[in-house]
């Protein structure tokens, strides 16, 4: 039998996104744009 089970409290999408960015699981919008620009530049010069 499970004791002390806890139902998680839902959080807003903005809070979830901030946590994912903080822990390095998700890139921030600015970092994602930099990576895309770098990939496009590499493809253009290849």
C-alpha positions in Angstrom: 0.0 0.0 0.0 1.3 3.5 -0.9 1.6 5.9 2.0 2.1 9.6 2.0 1.2 9.9 -1.7 1.2 13.5 -3.0 -0.8 15.0 -5.8 1.4 17.5 -7.7 0.3 21.1 -7.9 0.0 22.2 -11.6 2.1 25.1 -12.7 1.8 27.6 -15.5 3.6 27.1 -18.8 5.8 30.1 -18.2 6.9 28.7 -14.9 7.6 25.3 -16.5 9.6 26.9 -19.3 11.7 28.9 -16.8 12.5 25.8 -14.8 13.5 23.9 -17.9 15.8 26.7 -19.0 17.2 27.0 -15.5 18.2 23.3 -15.4 19.5 23.3 -19.0 16.9 21.0 -20.4 15.5 23.7 -22.8 17.4 26.5 -24.5 16.1 30.1 -24.0 14.6 31.8 -27.1 17.7 33.9 -27.5 20.1 30.9 -27.4 17.9 29.0 -29.8 17.9 31.8 -32.3 21.8 32.0 -32.1 22.0 28.2 -32.7 19.7 28.4 -35.7 21.6 31.4 -37.2 24.9 29.6 -36.8 23.5 26.4 -38.5 22.1 28.5 -41.4 25.5 30.3 -41.8 27.3 27.0 -41.8 24.9 25.7 -44.5 25.3 28.8 -46.6 29.1 28.6 -46.6 29.2 24.9 -47.3 
